Amino acid sequence: MLDIGEAFFWTKTLDQEGEHYRIVRKPQGPGIHGLQVPIFGPLGLEGAMSLGGEKIDASPAARLSAGLMATSAFLAARRLIEMPDRETPRVLSGRESEILAWTAAGWRQADIAATLGLSNRTVENHLRKARQRLGVATTAEAIRVAIRNGFIKG
């Protein structure tokens, strides 16, 4: 079963000697049962996700659903781990820094747009892009990170 690269069922039992795991065709009887789902990527086996409990549904539909869920969870966790640190400084464009500095000084977007000869929408887009580059959710956070990293003066 291990050589075919597909999900497989397992059972864990406990006795005086300790825990014992076995690969089974169908989970039944006493113990904890589970489904082990290998996760494959471009380079082969990348990891695995194991789902289990005292009673599990071993039907083909449940096995497929659990396999999809396990694969999705594994890949989502890997994406989170690989995300760049929110505190990593990224470079802002000159216009993004300028508009963020005006915003930090208390100017409204409409006033910034009129002063710089831009549309309100363009100012909004520059602020949105600055938040994305800095990895933050709000303009206030973007200002804090930009000041701390010397992109704008406080």
N, CA, C and O of each residue as an XYZ file, in Angstrom:
616
protein
N       0.811     -1.200      0.000
C       0.000      0.000      0.000
C       0.852      1.262      0.000
O       0.472      2.263     -0.607
N       1.989      1.230      0.666
C       2.813      2.420      0.757
C       3.472      2.783     -0.564
O       3.800      3.949     -0.781
N       3.674      1.824     -1.445
C       4.372      2.080     -2.695
C       3.496      2.700     -3.771
O       4.027      3.234     -4.745
N       2.179      2.651     -3.635
C       1.316      3.140     -4.710
C       1.044      4.634     -4.631
O       0.487      5.205     -5.569
N       1.422      5.276     -3.540
C       1.294      6.722     -3.446
C      -0.119      7.216     -3.233
O      -0.409      8.373     -3.537
N      -1.000      6.390     -2.727
C      -2.376      6.809     -2.475
C      -2.636      6.844     -0.979
O      -1.864      6.315     -0.180
N      -3.736      7.477     -0.624
C      -4.137      7.522      0.781
C      -4.403      6.107      1.282
O      -4.837      5.242      0.522
N      -4.139      5.878      2.565
C      -4.396      4.563      3.146
C      -4.929      4.710      4.564
O      -4.681      5.710      5.238
N      -5.670      3.689      5.004
C      -6.217      3.671      6.353
C      -5.219      3.066      7.317
O      -4.408      2.220      6.942
N      -5.284      3.503      8.551
C      -4.445      2.959      9.607
C      -5.272      2.796     10.874
O      -6.319      3.423     11.035
N      -4.792      1.959     11.755
C      -5.405      1.763     13.068
C      -4.304      1.804     14.111
O      -3.225      1.244     13.918
N      -4.591      2.479     15.227
C      -3.647      2.552     16.343
C      -4.317      1.901     17.550
O      -5.415      2.288     17.948
N      -3.652      0.922     18.116
C      -4.145      0.270     19.323
C      -3.121      0.444     20.435
O      -1.945      0.711     20.189
N      -3.595      0.287     21.650
C      -2.739      0.465     22.820
C      -2.826     -0.785     23.689
O      -3.918     -1.279     23.968
N      -1.677     -1.291     24.113
C      -1.658     -2.405     25.065
C      -0.534     -2.158     26.078
O       0.005     -1.053     26.140
N      -0.183     -3.150     26.854
C       0.835     -2.978     27.891
C       2.199     -2.606     27.312
O       3.015     -1.985     27.994
N       2.442     -2.977     26.083
C       3.741     -2.701     25.459
C       3.792     -1.330     24.799
O       4.872     -0.878     24.419
N       2.662     -0.662     24.654
C       2.631      0.671     24.049
C       1.671      0.755     22.880
O       0.751     -0.053     22.745
N       1.904      1.749     22.041
C       1.056      1.994     20.873
C       1.526      1.149     19.697
O       2.723      0.942     19.499
N       0.561      0.667     18.924
C       0.877     -0.107     17.728
C       0.059      0.434     16.563
O      -1.162      0.561     16.657
N       0.732      0.750     15.474
C       0.065      1.210     14.258
C       0.075      0.090     13.231
O       1.061     -0.634     13.091
N      -1.039     -0.042     12.515
C      -1.084     -0.999     11.408
C      -1.831     -0.355     10.246
O      -2.762      0.428     10.437
N      -1.407     -0.697      9.062
C      -2.143     -0.299      7.867
C      -3.249     -1.319      7.667
O      -3.019     -2.526      7.730
N      -4.467     -0.811      7.420
C      -5.620     -1.693      7.282
C      -6.389     -1.337      6.016
O      -6.318     -0.211      5.523
N      -7.124     -2.318      5.500
C      -7.971     -2.056      4.325
C      -9.229     -1.304      4.718
O      -9.703     -0.439      3.981
N      -9.773     -1.644      5.898
C     -10.986     -0.998      6.378
C     -10.851     -0.790      7.880
O     -10.611     -1.747      8.616
N     -11.002      0.458      8.349
C     -10.873      0.708      9.782
C     -12.081      0.137     10.541
O     -13.230      0.475     10.254
N     -11.794     -0.726     11.507
C     -12.873     -1.306     12.309
C     -12.297     -1.830     13.613
O     -11.085     -2.006     13.735
N     -13.155     -2.076     14.577
C     -12.725     -2.614     15.854
C     -12.236     -1.540     16.798
O     -12.413     -0.349     16.544
N     -11.612     -1.967     17.904
C     -11.150     -1.004     18.910
C      -9.938     -0.218     18.417
O      -9.228     -0.638     17.504
N      -9.728      0.921     19.042
C      -8.568      1.739     18.726
C      -8.948      3.021     18.007
O     -10.124      3.318     17.797
N      -7.947      3.751     17.648
C      -8.099      4.984     16.880
C      -7.821      4.623     15.429
O      -6.872      3.897     15.130
N      -8.656      5.135     14.530
C      -8.515      4.834     13.107
C      -8.285      6.135     12.345
O      -8.683      7.211     12.790
N      -7.643      6.017     11.201
C      -7.409      7.226     10.433
C      -7.105      6.960      8.988
O      -6.987      5.822      8.534
N      -6.981      8.070      8.280
C      -6.637      8.059      6.862
C      -5.365      8.879      6.710
O      -5.322     10.038      7.123
N      -4.341      8.295      6.128
C      -3.080      8.985      5.859
C      -3.090      9.391      4.394
O      -3.236      8.542      3.514
N      -2.935     10.684      4.127
C      -2.991     11.207      2.766
C      -1.621     11.756      2.389
O      -1.211     12.792      2.914
N      -0.900     11.079      1.484
C       0.377     11.637      1.025
C       0.114     12.824      0.097
O      -0.834     12.804     -0.687
N       0.953     13.852      0.189
C       0.803     15.048     -0.633
C       1.977     15.097     -1.604
O       3.139     15.153     -1.202
N       1.644     15.074     -2.894
C       2.675     15.081     -3.928
C       2.709     16.423     -4.641
O       1.674     17.051     -4.867
N       3.902     16.848     -4.986
C       4.100     18.073     -5.743
C       5.005     17.795     -6.919
O       5.244     16.639     -7.267
N       5.509     18.853     -7.534
C       6.366     18.688     -8.710
C       7.609     17.843     -8.465
O       8.115     17.197     -9.381
N       8.102     17.848     -7.221
C       9.325     17.109     -6.911
C       9.055     15.767     -6.244
O       9.981     15.130     -5.743
N       7.814     15.336     -6.233
C       7.478     14.060     -5.596
C       6.757     14.271     -4.288
O       6.010     15.239     -4.141
N       6.966     13.384     -3.334
C       6.309     13.443     -2.041
C       6.789     14.673     -1.274
O       7.983     14.829     -1.020
N       5.841     15.549     -0.905
C       6.186     16.769     -0.181
C       5.794     16.700      1.285
O       6.326     17.450      2.103
N       4.888     15.828      1.622
C       4.442     15.721      3.003
C       3.229     14.818      3.077
O       2.902     14.114      2.122
N       2.567     14.846      4.219
C       1.387     14.008      4.411
C       0.493     14.647      5.454
O       0.940     15.437      6.285
N      -0.772     14.289      5.394
C      -1.746     14.748      6.371
C      -2.476     13.517      6.864
O      -2.899     12.674      6.072
N      -2.623     13.415      8.170
C      -3.298     12.268      8.759
C      -4.545     12.745      9.485
O      -4.478     13.670     10.294
N      -5.667     12.130      9.205
C      -6.942     12.459      9.829
C      -7.444     11.228     10.546
O      -7.400     10.134      9.981
N      -7.920     11.365     11.767
C      -8.359     10.172     12.471
C      -9.296     10.453     13.616
O      -9.557     11.603     13.968
N      -9.799      9.376     14.192
C     -10.698      9.453     15.333
C     -11.102      8.062     15.765
O     -10.610      7.069     15.230
N     -12.004      7.989     16.739
C     -12.431      6.684     17.230
C     -13.308      5.952     16.227
O     -13.228      4.730     16.101
N     -14.144      6.695     15.514
C     -14.981      6.095     14.472
C     -14.878      6.983     13.239
O     -15.075      8.195     13.321
N     -14.573      6.384     12.113
C     -14.468      7.177     10.888
C     -15.305      6.526      9.795
O     -15.567      5.323      9.819
N     -15.709      7.335      8.855
C     -16.462      6.875      7.689
C     -15.447      6.452      6.637
O     -14.651      7.274      6.182
N     -15.465      5.190      6.247
C     -14.492      4.669      5.285
C     -15.081      4.523      3.893
O     -14.508      3.838      3.046
N     -16.224      5.161      3.646
C     -16.837      5.053      2.321
C     -15.959      5.745      1.285
O     -15.165      6.619      1.633
N     -16.094      5.360      0.007
C     -15.294      6.015     -1.036
C     -15.512      7.533     -1.079
O     -14.561      8.289     -1.276
N     -16.757      7.977     -0.896
C     -17.040      9.425     -0.931
C     -16.345     10.138      0.229
O     -15.769     11.210      0.041
N     -16.395      9.550      1.424
C     -15.741     10.155      2.585
C     -14.225     10.153      2.407
O     -13.551     11.117      2.771
N     -13.699      9.075      1.851
C     -12.254      8.981      1.622
C     -11.812     10.056      0.639
O     -10.785     10.702      0.851
N     -12.575     10.257     -0.434
C     -12.255     11.290     -1.416
C     -12.335     12.675     -0.778
O     -11.437     13.496     -0.961
N     -13.413     12.936     -0.027
C     -13.583     14.237      0.627
C     -12.456     14.519      1.608
O     -11.900     15.617      1.623
N     -12.118     13.525      2.430
C     -11.045     13.696      3.404
C      -9.709     13.920      2.704
O      -8.893     14.725      3.154
N      -9.489     13.210      1.611
C      -8.248     13.399      0.854
C      -8.131     14.795      0.280
O      -7.063     15.406      0.335
N      -9.228     15.308     -0.274
C      -9.222     16.673     -0.815
C      -9.019     17.706      0.286
O      -8.269     18.668      0.120
N      -9.700     17.494      1.418
C      -9.563     18.405      2.535
C      -8.137     18.393      3.073
O      -7.573     19.452      3.350
N      -7.554     17.224      3.221
C      -6.193     17.117      3.735
C      -5.195     17.789      2.799
O      -4.304     18.511      3.245
N      -5.348     17.548      1.512
C      -4.442     18.168      0.536
C      -4.575     19.688      0.575
O      -3.570     20.399      0.576
N      -5.803     20.186      0.605
C      -6.030     21.637      0.668
C      -5.435     22.236      1.936
O      -4.791     23.284      1.885
N      -5.647     21.574      3.075
C      -5.110     22.071      4.340
C      -3.582     22.090      4.325
O      -2.970     23.052      4.788
N      -2.973     21.045      3.801
C      -1.515     20.968      3.735
C      -0.961     22.103      2.867
O      -0.021     22.794      3.261
N      -1.551     22.285      1.685
C      -1.060     23.318      0.776
C      -1.288     24.719      1.336
O      -0.450     25.601      1.152
N      -2.414     24.932      2.018
C      -2.681     26.228      2.636
C      -1.668     26.503      3.752
O      -1.167     27.620      3.877
N      -1.372     25.495      4.550
C      -0.383     25.658      5.616
C       0.989     25.969      5.030
O       1.716     26.806      5.564
N       1.342     25.309      3.952
C       2.635     25.566      3.325
C       2.695     26.995      2.781
O       3.725     27.658      2.905
N       1.604     27.476      2.181
C       1.574     28.858      1.689
C       1.766     29.844      2.836
O       2.478     30.837      2.688
N       1.137     29.575      3.976
C       1.290     30.464      5.128
C       2.728     30.475      5.633
O       3.265     31.528      5.977
N       3.340     29.315      5.673
C       4.724     29.221      6.136
C       5.664     29.947      5.177
O       6.644     30.554      5.608
N       5.370     29.888      3.890
C       6.250     30.483      2.889
C       5.993     31.968      2.671
O       6.740     32.621      1.942
N       4.933     32.518      3.300
C       4.639     33.938      3.130
C       5.777     34.774      3.684
O       6.378     34.419      4.698
N       6.072     35.876      3.026
C       7.128     36.736      3.564
C       6.682     37.343      4.895
O       5.494     37.568      5.125
N       7.639     37.596      5.745
C       7.377     38.208      7.036
C       6.747     39.579      6.824
O       7.233     40.371      6.017
N       5.656     39.862      7.555
C       4.972     41.151      7.433
C       5.888     42.307      7.792
O       5.673     43.433      7.344
N       6.882     42.044      8.578
C       7.761     43.112      9.019
C       8.926     43.346      8.059
O       9.729     44.251      8.283
N       9.034     42.554      7.001
C      10.103     42.719      6.039
C       9.874     43.996      5.238
O       8.860     44.111      4.551
N      10.789     44.954      5.310
C      10.571     46.185      4.566
C      10.622     45.948      3.060
O      11.501     45.247      2.558
N       9.685     46.532      2.363
C       9.655     46.470      0.907
C       9.730     47.899      0.393
O       9.323     48.830      1.088
N      10.225     48.074     -0.769
C      10.400     49.404     -1.323
C       9.086     49.911     -1.889
O       8.385     49.189     -2.598
N       8.756     51.154     -1.575
C       7.591     51.821     -2.142
C       8.038     52.651     -3.337
O       9.184     53.096     -3.403
N       7.128     52.853     -4.274
C       7.444     53.768     -5.374
C       7.486     55.183     -4.816
O       7.003     55.447     -3.715
N       8.063     56.074     -5.582
C       8.133     57.472     -5.148
C       6.760     58.055     -4.899
O       6.550     58.757     -3.910
N       5.822     57.770     -5.791
C       4.471     58.317     -5.658
C       3.746     57.705     -4.460
O       3.004     58.396     -3.761
N       3.960     56.417     -4.224
C       3.336     55.770     -3.062
C       3.856     56.391     -1.770
O       3.079     56.670     -0.857
N       5.162     56.607     -1.692
C       5.750     57.234     -0.506
C       5.216     58.645     -0.321
O       4.882     59.050      0.792
N       5.137     59.390     -1.414
C       4.660     60.767     -1.352
C       3.222     60.834     -0.842
O       2.910     61.620      0.053
N       2.356     60.014     -1.412
C       0.944     60.031     -1.020
C       0.785     59.522      0.405
O      -0.040     60.045      1.154
N       1.555     58.513      0.793
C       1.492     58.017      2.166
C       1.967     59.099      3.147
O       1.410     59.227      4.237
N       2.981     59.871      2.772
C       3.481     60.953      3.629
C       2.418     62.040      3.800
O       2.211     62.532      4.909
N       1.749     62.413      2.718
C       0.665     63.403      2.804
C      -0.451     62.881      3.710
O      -1.014     63.631      4.508
N      -0.762     61.601      3.581
C      -1.811     61.000      4.408
C      -1.388     61.003      5.871
O      -2.196     61.294      6.752
N      -0.118     60.680      6.132
C       0.390     60.681      7.500
C       0.329     62.079      8.106
O       0.174     62.228      9.318
N       0.451     63.099      7.265
C       0.391     64.482      7.733
C      -1.046     64.938      7.971
O      -1.274     66.065      8.410
N      -2.011     64.074      7.685
C      -3.411     64.398      7.978
C      -4.211     64.911      6.801
O      -5.355     65.331      6.974
N      -3.643     64.887      5.613
C      -4.365     65.367      4.445
C      -5.418     64.349      4.015
O      -5.208     63.140      4.113
N      -6.547     64.855      3.540
C      -7.600     63.999      2.982
C      -7.207     63.592      1.565
O      -6.448     64.292      0.896
N      -7.735     62.448      1.114
C      -7.404     61.958     -0.228
C      -7.791     62.954     -1.311
O      -7.051     63.125     -2.279
N      -8.928     63.609     -1.166
C      -9.377     64.587     -2.174
C      -8.404     65.754     -2.263
O      -8.120     66.246     -3.355
N      -7.887     66.202     -1.112
C      -6.928     67.310     -1.108
C      -5.590     66.893     -1.715
O      -4.962     67.667     -2.437
N      -5.163     65.682     -1.420
C      -3.924     65.169     -2.017
C      -4.080     65.092     -3.530
O      -3.184     65.493     -4.273
N      -5.217     64.575     -3.984
C      -5.471     64.452     -5.425
C      -5.427     65.821     -6.098
O      -4.789     65.975     -7.139
N      -6.099     66.818     -5.515
C      -6.122     68.160     -6.101
C      -4.731     68.780     -6.117
O      -4.354     69.413     -7.103
N      -3.969     68.612     -5.056
C      -2.627     69.184     -4.956
C      -1.677     68.572     -5.983
O      -0.862     69.268     -6.589
N      -1.798     67.248     -6.168
C      -0.880     66.560     -7.081
C      -1.412     66.456     -8.511
O      -0.729     65.934     -9.392
N      -2.619     66.949     -8.741
C      -3.203     66.872    -10.082
C      -3.600     65.455    -10.471
O      -3.495     65.074    -11.637
N      -4.052     64.683     -9.504
C      -4.468     63.304     -9.740
C      -5.954     63.155     -9.445
O      -6.566     64.034     -8.839
N      -6.520     62.056     -9.872
C      -7.908     61.765     -9.505
C      -7.925     61.142     -8.113
O      -6.926     60.595     -7.647
N      -9.079     61.238     -7.464
C      -9.228     60.584     -6.153
C      -8.945     59.098     -6.271
O      -8.324     58.503     -5.391
N      -9.403     58.502     -7.363
C      -9.229     57.060     -7.575
C      -7.743     56.693     -7.660
O      -7.323     55.664     -7.132
N      -6.959     57.531     -8.319
C      -5.522     57.268     -8.437
C      -4.854     57.323     -7.070
O      -3.990     56.499     -6.770
N      -5.243     58.283     -6.240
C      -4.703     58.372     -4.884
C      -5.069     57.116     -4.103
O      -4.224     56.542     -3.417
N      -6.331     56.686     -4.205
C      -6.766     55.453     -3.538
C      -5.941     54.261     -4.011
O      -5.533     53.428     -3.202
N      -5.695     54.174     -5.317
C      -4.905     53.061     -5.867
C      -3.470     53.063     -5.348
O      -2.918     52.001     -5.059
N      -2.859     54.244     -5.226
C      -1.495     54.329     -4.696
C      -1.451     53.877     -3.233
O      -0.524     53.178     -2.824
N      -2.455     54.276     -2.450
C      -2.501     53.850     -1.052
C      -2.718     52.340     -0.949
O      -2.101     51.681     -0.113
N      -3.591     51.791     -1.794
C      -3.845     50.347     -1.798
C      -2.565     49.595     -2.150
O      -2.226     48.603     -1.504
N      -1.854     50.068     -3.177
C      -0.610     49.409     -3.595
C       0.452     49.499     -2.490
O       1.207     48.550     -2.277
N       0.508     50.632     -1.793
C       1.467     50.789     -0.690
C       1.149     49.786      0.422
O       2.057     49.169      0.978
N      -0.135     49.624      0.747
C      -0.516     48.639      1.771
C      -0.106     47.235      1.339
O       0.408     46.458      2.143
N      -0.334     46.915      0.066
C       0.039     45.587     -0.445
C       1.546     45.374     -0.358
O       2.002     44.330      0.110
N       2.309     46.349     -0.803
C       3.772     46.210     -0.785
C       4.311     46.040      0.629
O       5.272     45.304      0.856
N       3.675     46.733      1.585
C       4.137     46.667      2.967
C       3.541     45.495      3.723
O       3.931     45.227      4.860
N       2.596     44.792      3.103
C       2.004     43.605      3.716
C       1.102     43.912      4.894
O       1.067     43.160      5.868
N       0.371     45.017      4.809
C      -0.513     45.413      5.905
C      -1.938     45.565      5.391
O      -2.175     45.606      4.184
N      -2.884     45.648      6.325
C      -4.296     45.713      5.963
C      -4.844     47.139      5.942
O      -5.774     47.431      5.190
N      -4.283     48.022      6.754
C      -4.836     49.375      6.850
C      -3.794     50.424      6.481
O      -2.591     50.163      6.508
N      -4.280     51.617      6.136
C      -3.381     52.723      5.815
C      -2.606     53.153      7.054
O      -1.439     53.532      6.955
N      -3.245     53.096      8.218
C      -2.546     53.445      9.460
C      -1.356     52.510      9.687
O      -0.279     52.964     10.074
N      -1.542     51.206      9.448
C      -0.431     50.263      9.571
C       0.656     50.575      8.549
O       1.846     50.488      8.852
N       0.239     50.940      7.331
C       1.210     51.266      6.284
C       2.051     52.467      6.697
O       3.262     52.486      6.479
N       1.410     53.467      7.291
C       2.140     54.648      7.750
C       3.139     54.260      8.831
O       4.289     54.698      8.799
N       2.706     53.436      9.794
C       3.592     52.997     10.882
C       4.814     52.269     10.328
O       5.942     52.567     10.720
N       4.596     51.309      9.411
C       5.695     50.529      8.842
C       6.600     51.423      7.994
O       7.823     51.288      8.031
N       5.997     52.334      7.231
C       6.785     53.224      6.370
C       7.661     54.160      7.191
O       8.810     54.410      6.828
N       7.127     54.680      8.297
C       7.928     55.552      9.166
C       9.060     54.746      9.811
O      10.214     55.175      9.814
N       8.717     53.579     10.355
C       9.713     52.747     11.038
C      10.858     52.358     10.104
O      12.004     52.253     10.540
N      10.553     52.140      8.813
C      11.572     51.699      7.869
C      12.188     52.847      7.074
O      12.977     52.613      6.158
N      11.835     54.081      7.416
C      12.446     55.242      6.787
C      11.937     55.565      5.390
O      12.583     56.312      4.655
N      10.784     55.013      5.012
C      10.232     55.323      3.683
C       9.583     56.702      3.670
O       9.538     57.364      2.633
N       9.081     57.129      4.827
C       8.544     58.490      4.995
C       8.999     58.992      6.368
O       9.374     58.207      7.240
N       8.958     60.314      6.537
C       9.357     60.895      7.818
C       8.132     61.036      8.703
O       7.042     61.364      8.235
N       8.332     60.781     10.007
C       7.238     60.839     10.986
C       6.951     62.208     11.473
O       6.057     62.395     12.297
